[in-house]
Amino acid sequence: MVREIDEPEVREAFEAFPAPVRARLLELRGLVLEAAAEAGVGAVRETSKWGQPSYLPVKPRVGSTLRLGQVGEDVAMFFHCQTTLVEEFRVTWGDRLRYQGRRALLWRVDEAIPADVVKACATAALRYHVRRRGPG
């Protein structure tokens, strides 16, 4: 079961989206939180950045922030554009995903969201700095 949204600004951020978009973003939220729990990154901070729901491990230097939002008619999962995350996703997932430059993955509102892929991408972001440092 996905935890309730505790922060008022996060609740407001979700409520600002049209109902069909909000439903899909809440689906993405659930997958991000599942990925965080399964990845062992510890507690994840859910906050609002630039009016978008955002997720980052509480412990510093573990992962990179990811955000959920909308681009045109699409729902989006945003990543820090100065990371290699989206490029890694292009190599791994190829045409299975749609990309916006170095910063986002996109899905149409009526498109099935591949849970396994979303969780893998969320895990990569939430463990970004740990992965870059390598073992040890």
C-alpha positions as CSV (number, residue, x, y, z in Angstrom):
1,M,0.0,0.0,0.0
2,V,1.3,3.4,-1.0
3,R,1.7,5.9,1.8
4,E,-0.6,8.9,2.1
5,I,0.7,12.3,1.0
6,D,1.8,14.1,4.2
7,E,3.0,17.4,2.8
8,P,0.4,19.9,2.0
9,E,2.4,21.4,-0.9
10,V,2.8,18.0,-2.5
11,R,-1.0,17.4,-2.2
12,E,-1.6,20.8,-3.8
13,A,0.9,20.0,-6.6
14,F,-1.0,16.9,-7.5
15,E,-4.3,18.6,-7.2
16,A,-3.2,21.3,-9.7
17,F,-3.1,18.7,-12.5
18,P,-6.2,17.8,-14.5
19,A,-7.8,14.7,-13.1
20,P,-6.6,12.2,-15.9
21,V,-3.0,13.5,-15.6
22,R,-3.2,13.4,-11.8
23,A,-4.3,9.8,-11.8
24,R,-1.4,8.8,-14.0
25,L,1.1,10.9,-11.9
26,L,-0.2,9.2,-8.7
27,E,0.4,5.8,-10.4
28,L,4.0,7.0,-11.1
29,R,4.3,8.1,-7.5
30,G,3.3,4.7,-6.2
31,L,6.0,3.1,-8.5
32,V,8.7,5.6,-7.3
33,L,7.9,4.8,-3.6
34,E,7.9,1.1,-4.3
35,A,11.2,1.4,-6.1
36,A,12.7,3.4,-3.2
37,A,11.6,0.8,-0.6
38,E,13.0,-2.1,-2.7
39,A,16.2,-0.3,-3.5
40,G,17.2,0.1,0.1
41,V,17.9,3.8,-0.2
42,G,16.4,4.6,3.2
43,A,13.8,7.2,3.8
44,V,12.7,9.2,0.8
45,R,11.8,12.9,1.1
46,E,8.6,13.8,-0.8
47,T,8.4,17.5,-1.4
48,S,7.5,20.0,-4.1
49,K,10.1,21.6,-6.4
50,W,9.0,24.0,-9.1
51,G,5.4,23.1,-8.2
52,Q,6.0,19.4,-9.0
53,P,6.0,16.4,-6.7
54,S,9.7,15.5,-6.1
55,Y,11.5,12.5,-4.5
56,L,15.0,12.3,-3.1
57,P,16.7,10.0,-0.5
58,V,16.9,11.8,2.9
59,K,20.5,10.6,3.3
60,P,22.9,12.9,1.4
61,R,24.9,11.8,-1.6
62,V,22.8,8.7,-2.3
63,G,20.6,9.6,-5.2
64,S,19.5,12.3,-7.5
65,T,16.1,14.1,-7.3
66,L,13.3,13.0,-9.6
67,R,10.1,14.9,-10.2
68,L,6.7,14.1,-11.7
69,G,4.9,16.5,-14.0
70,Q,3.3,17.2,-17.3
71,V,4.7,18.2,-20.7
72,G,2.0,19.2,-23.1
73,E,-0.6,16.4,-22.9
74,D,2.0,13.8,-21.6
75,V,2.8,12.8,-18.1
76,A,6.6,13.0,-17.3
77,M,9.2,11.8,-14.9
78,F,12.0,14.4,-14.8
79,F,15.6,13.8,-13.9
80,H,18.5,16.2,-13.2
81,C,19.7,17.1,-16.7
82,Q,23.4,17.1,-15.7
83,T,23.2,13.4,-14.8
84,T,23.7,10.6,-17.3
85,L,20.4,9.0,-16.3
86,V,18.3,9.7,-19.4
87,E,21.2,8.6,-21.6
88,E,21.5,5.4,-19.6
89,F,17.8,4.8,-20.1
90,R,18.2,5.3,-23.9
91,V,20.9,2.7,-24.0
92,T,19.0,0.2,-21.8
93,W,15.4,0.7,-22.9
94,G,15.8,2.2,-26.4
95,D,12.5,2.7,-28.3
96,R,10.5,1.2,-25.4
97,L,10.4,4.7,-23.9
98,R,9.9,8.3,-25.1
99,Y,12.4,10.8,-24.0
100,Q,12.6,14.6,-23.8
101,G,16.3,15.5,-24.2
102,R,18.4,14.7,-21.2
103,R,15.7,15.4,-18.7
104,A,12.5,13.4,-18.9
105,L,10.6,10.2,-19.8
106,L,7.2,10.8,-21.3
107,W,3.9,8.8,-21.5
108,R,0.6,9.7,-23.0
109,V,-2.2,9.9,-20.5
110,D,-3.9,6.9,-22.1
111,E,-0.8,4.8,-22.5
112,A,0.1,1.9,-20.2
113,I,3.0,2.7,-18.0
114,P,5.5,-0.2,-17.8
115,A,5.9,-0.6,-14.0
116,D,9.1,-2.6,-14.3
117,V,10.8,0.0,-16.4
118,V,9.6,2.9,-14.3
119,K,10.8,1.2,-11.1
120,A,14.2,0.5,-12.7
121,C,14.5,4.1,-13.8
122,A,13.4,5.4,-10.4
123,T,15.9,3.1,-8.7
124,A,18.7,4.3,-11.0
125,A,17.9,7.9,-10.0
126,L,17.5,7.3,-6.3
127,R,20.8,5.4,-6.2
128,Y,22.6,7.6,-8.7
129,H,25.5,8.8,-6.5
130,V,26.0,5.4,-4.9
131,R,26.2,3.8,-8.3
132,R,28.6,6.4,-9.6
133,R,31.0,5.8,-6.7
134,G,31.0,2.1,-7.2
135,P,31.6,-0.6,-4.5
136,G,33.3,0.3,-1.3
